[in-house]
Amino acid sequence: MTLDPLAIVTAFGLIFLAELPDKTMFASLAMGTRMRPLYVWFGTSTAFIVHVAIAVGAGSLIGLLPTVAVKLVSAALFAFGALVLLRSGGDDDDDEAGTKTVTGFWPVYTTAFMAVFISEWGDLTQITTANLAATSGWLSTAIGSAAALMSVSALALLVGRFIAKRVPLTTVQRIGGVCMAALAIWTLIEAFTS
C-alpha cells in the first residue's frame, strides 16, 4: 500500500474531466442555489467518497448492478427535484418568501447525499475509478478520484452561488427546475438505451 503521486494526478485529471459535463455537477449547481452550498457540498462529498470506496473495493462487480433500475430511480429523483424547484420558483407574492433558503443541515445533507448516491451508480466516473484502481493501486486512485469529484461539486456550488447573487432567485429556480427536468429525461433515455 504505497502512494503513487502520478497515479493520484492521473486519477484526479481523468475523473475531474469526466465529471465536469456530468449530470451530478448540474444537480449540485441547482441544489446550491436553493440550499446552503456548504451543506450540499458535505452531502455530495460524502456520497462521492462512498462511491469511490465501493468502486475501489469492488470495481469488477459494478457491471453487475441492475443499471435500468438505478437509472429509473435517479430519473424519478431528478423529476422530483424539478417539481420542487418549479413549484417554489413561481412564488412572486412576497420578496422575503422568494429569498428563503433551505437551511437545516440534516435535510440539506440528506437530500444532496441521496441525489448523488443514487445517480452515481454505474456512472462513467465510478467505472473509471474501478478500472484505475485495478491498474494503479487502490489508495492512490481513491485519493485522486475523491479529490476530483469533491472539487467538481465545489466548483458547481461556487458558480451556483455567484449566479444566485446576480439573478433573481425565482429565475434561478425556474432554470434549475428546467435543468433538473432535462436531467430526468436524459436519465430515462440512458436507462432505456444502455
DRENMINU-291211 format. One line per field, with one value per residue (C-alpha): x, y, z; residue in three letters; residue number from 1. Coordinates in steps of 0.5 Angstrom, whole numbers, plus 2048, in hexadecimal, padded with zeros to 3 digits. Example, Ala and Ser with C-alpha at 12.3 -4.5 7.8 and 13.67 -1.06 7.14 Angstrom:
<bavos>
x: (819 | 81B)
y: (7F7 | 7FE)
z: (810 | 80E)
code: (ALA | SER)
pos: (1 | 2)
</bavos>
This chain:
<bavos>
x: (800 | 804 | 802 | 804 | 804 | 803 | 7FD | 7FA | 7FB | 7F8 | 7F2 | 7F1 | 7F1 | 7ED | 7E8 | 7E7 | 7E7 | 7E1 | 7DD | 7DD | 7D8 | 7D4 | 7CD | 7CF | 7D3 | 7CD | 7C9 | 7CE | 7CD | 7C6 | 7C6 | 7CB | 7C6 | 7C0 | 7C4 | 7CA | 7D0 | 7D5 | 7CF | 7CE | 7D6 | 7D6 | 7D1 | 7D3 | 7DA | 7D8 | 7D4 | 7DA | 7DF | 7DA | 7DA | 7E2 | 7E2 | 7DD | 7E1 | 7E8 | 7E5 | 7E1 | 7E3 | 7E1 | 7DB | 7D8 | 7D6 | 7D1 | 7CD | 7C6 | 7C7 | 7C0 | 7BD | 7C2 | 7C1 | 7BA | 7BA | 7BF | 7BB | 7B5 | 7B9 | 7BB | 7B4 | 7B2 | 7B8 | 7B5 | 7AE | 7B0 | 7B4 | 7AF | 7AA | 7AE | 7B0 | 7A9 | 7A9 | 7A9 | 7A4 | 7A9 | 7B0 | 7B2 | 7AF | 7B3 | 7B9 | 7B8 | 7BE | 7BD | 7C2 | 7C1 | 7C8 | 7C5 | 7BF | 7C4 | 7CA | 7C5 | 7C2 | 7C9 | 7CB | 7C6 | 7C5 | 7CD | 7CD | 7C7 | 7C9 | 7D1 | 7CF | 7D3 | 7D5 | 7DB | 7DF | 7DD | 7DF | 7E6 | 7E7 | 7E7 | 7EB | 7F0 | 7F0 | 7F2 | 7F8 | 7FA | 7F9 | 7F3 | 7F6 | 7F9 | 7F2 | 7EE | 7F1 | 7F2 | 7EA | 7E7 | 7EB | 7E9 | 7E1 | 7E1 | 7E5 | 7E0 | 7DA | 7DD | 7DE | 7D7 | 7D5 | 7D9 | 7D6 | 7CF | 7D1 | 7D3 | 7CD | 7C8 | 7CB | 7CA | 7C4 | 7BD | 7BC | 7B6 | 7B9 | 7BF | 7BA | 7B6 | 7BC | 7BE | 7B8 | 7B8 | 7BF | 7BD | 7B7 | 7BC | 7C1 | 7BB | 7B9 | 7C1 | 7C1 | 7BB | 7BE | 7C4 | 7C0 | 7BD | 7C2 | 7C8)
y: (800 | 806 | 80D | 80E | 815 | 814 | 80F | 815 | 81A | 815 | 813 | 81B | 81D | 817 | 818 | 81F | 820 | 81A | 81D | 824 | 823 | 81E | 81F | 81F | 825 | 829 | 826 | 828 | 82F | 82F | 82D | 832 | 838 | 835 | 832 | 834 | 833 | 830 | 82B | 829 | 828 | 824 | 81F | 81F | 81E | 818 | 815 | 815 | 812 | 80C | 80B | 80C | 807 | 802 | 803 | 802 | 7FC | 7F8 | 7FB | 7F5 | 7F4 | 7FB | 7F8 | 7F3 | 7F8 | 7F9 | 7FF | 800 | 800 | 805 | 80A | 80A | 80C | 811 | 814 | 814 | 818 | 81D | 81E | 81F | 824 | 827 | 827 | 82A | 830 | 832 | 832 | 836 | 83B | 83D | 841 | 848 | 84A | 84C | 84E | 84B | 844 | 845 | 845 | 840 | 83A | 833 | 834 | 82D | 82A | 823 | 824 | 827 | 822 | 81C | 81F | 820 | 81A | 815 | 819 | 818 | 811 | 80E | 812 | 810 | 808 | 805 | 80C | 80D | 810 | 80A | 805 | 809 | 809 | 802 | 801 | 806 | 802 | 7FB | 7FE | 804 | 802 | 803 | 808 | 80D | 80C | 80D | 814 | 817 | 815 | 817 | 81E | 81F | 81D | 822 | 827 | 827 | 827 | 82D | 831 | 830 | 832 | 839 | 83A | 839 | 83E | 843 | 842 | 843 | 849 | 84D | 84A | 84A | 843 | 842 | 842 | 83D | 838 | 838 | 837 | 832 | 82E | 82E | 82B | 826 | 824 | 824 | 81F | 81B | 81A | 819 | 813 | 810 | 810 | 80D | 808 | 805 | 806 | 803)
z: (800 | 7FD | 7FB | 7F4 | 7F2 | 7EB | 7EC | 7F0 | 7EB | 7E5 | 7E9 | 7EB | 7E4 | 7E1 | 7E6 | 7E6 | 7DF | 7DE | 7E4 | 7E1 | 7DC | 7E0 | 7E3 | 7EA | 7E9 | 7E7 | 7EC | 7F1 | 7EE | 7EE | 7F6 | 7F7 | 7F5 | 7F9 | 7FF | 804 | 7FF | 804 | 807 | 800 | 7FF | 805 | 803 | 7FC | 7FE | 803 | 7FD | 7F9 | 7FE | 7FF | 7F7 | 7F7 | 7FC | 7F9 | 7F2 | 7F5 | 7FA | 7F5 | 7EE | 7EA | 7ED | 7EB | 7E4 | 7E7 | 7EA | 7E7 | 7E3 | 7E1 | 7E8 | 7EA | 7E4 | 7E6 | 7ED | 7EB | 7E6 | 7EB | 7F0 | 7EB | 7E9 | 7F0 | 7F0 | 7EA | 7ED | 7F4 | 7F0 | 7EB | 7F1 | 7F5 | 7EF | 7EE | 7F5 | 7F3 | 7F8 | 7FD | 7FD | 803 | 801 | 7FB | 7FE | 803 | 803 | 806 | 80C | 810 | 810 | 810 | 80B | 806 | 807 | 806 | 800 | 7FD | 7FF | 7FD | 7F6 | 7F4 | 7F8 | 7F3 | 7ED | 7ED | 7ED | 7E7 | 7E4 | 7E0 | 7E6 | 7EA | 7E5 | 7E3 | 7EA | 7EB | 7E5 | 7E7 | 7EE | 7EB | 7E7 | 7EB | 7F2 | 7F7 | 7FB | 7F6 | 7F2 | 7F8 | 7FA | 7F3 | 7F1 | 7F7 | 7F7 | 7EF | 7F1 | 7F7 | 7F3 | 7ED | 7F3 | 7F6 | 7EF | 7ED | 7F4 | 7F3 | 7ED | 7EF | 7F5 | 7F0 | 7EC | 7F2 | 7F4 | 7ED | 7EA | 7EE | 7F2 | 7EE | 7E8 | 7EA | 7ED | 7E6 | 7E2 | 7E8 | 7E7 | 7E0 | 7E0 | 7E5 | 7E1 | 7DB | 7DF | 7E1 | 7D9 | 7D8 | 7DD | 7DB | 7D4 | 7D7 | 7DA | 7D4 | 7CF | 7D3)
code: (MET | THR | LEU | ASP | PRO | LEU | ALA | ILE | VAL | THR | ALA | PHE | GLY | LEU | ILE | PHE | LEU | ALA | GLU | LEU | PRO | ASP | LYS | THR | MET | PHE | ALA | SER | LEU | ALA | MET | GLY | THR | ARG | MET | ARG | PRO | LEU | TYR | VAL | TRP | PHE | GLY | THR | SER | THR | ALA | PHE | ILE | VAL | HIS | VAL | ALA | ILE | ALA | VAL | GLY | ALA | GLY | SER | LEU | ILE | GLY | LEU | LEU | PRO | THR | VAL | ALA | VAL | LYS | LEU | VAL | SER | ALA | ALA | LEU | PHE | ALA | PHE | GLY | ALA | LEU | VAL | LEU | LEU | ARG | SER | GLY | GLY | ASP | ASP | ASP | ASP | ASP | GLU | ALA | GLY | THR | LYS | THR | VAL | THR | GLY | PHE | TRP | PRO | VAL | TYR | THR | THR | ALA | PHE | MET | ALA | VAL | PHE | ILE | SER | GLU | TRP | GLY | ASP | LEU | THR | GLN | ILE | THR | THR | ALA | ASN | LEU | ALA | ALA | THR | SER | GLY | TRP | LEU | SER | THR | ALA | ILE | GLY | SER | ALA | ALA | ALA | LEU | MET | SER | VAL | SER | ALA | LEU | ALA | LEU | LEU | VAL | GLY | ARG | PHE | ILE | ALA | LYS | ARG | VAL | PRO | LEU | THR | THR | VAL | GLN | ARG | ILE | GLY | GLY | VAL | CYS | MET | ALA | ALA | LEU | ALA | ILE | TRP | THR | LEU | ILE | GLU | ALA | PHE | THR | SER)
pos: (1 | 2 | 3 | 4 | 5 | 6 | 7 | 8 | 9 | 10 | 11 | 12 | 13 | 14 | 15 | 16 | 17 | 18 | 19 | 20 | 21 | 22 | 23 | 24 | 25 | 26 | 27 | 28 | 29 | 30 | 31 | 32 | 33 | 34 | 35 | 36 | 37 | 38 | 39 | 40 | 41 | 42 | 43 | 44 | 45 | 46 | 47 | 48 | 49 | 50 | 51 | 52 | 53 | 54 | 55 | 56 | 57 | 58 | 59 | 60 | 61 | 62 | 63 | 64 | 65 | 66 | 67 | 68 | 69 | 70 | 71 | 72 | 73 | 74 | 75 | 76 | 77 | 78 | 79 | 80 | 81 | 82 | 83 | 84 | 85 | 86 | 87 | 88 | 89 | 90 | 91 | 92 | 93 | 94 | 95 | 96 | 97 | 98 | 99 | 100 | 101 | 102 | 103 | 104 | 105 | 106 | 107 | 108 | 109 | 110 | 111 | 112 | 113 | 114 | 115 | 116 | 117 | 118 | 119 | 120 | 121 | 122 | 123 | 124 | 125 | 126 | 127 | 128 | 129 | 130 | 131 | 132 | 133 | 134 | 135 | 136 | 137 | 138 | 139 | 140 | 141 | 142 | 143 | 144 | 145 | 146 | 147 | 148 | 149 | 150 | 151 | 152 | 153 | 154 | 155 | 156 | 157 | 158 | 159 | 160 | 161 | 162 | 163 | 164 | 165 | 166 | 167 | 168 | 169 | 170 | 171 | 172 | 173 | 174 | 175 | 176 | 177 | 178 | 179 | 180 | 181 | 182 | 183 | 184 | 185 | 186 | 187 | 188 | 189 | 190 | 191 | 192 | 193 | 194)
</bavos>
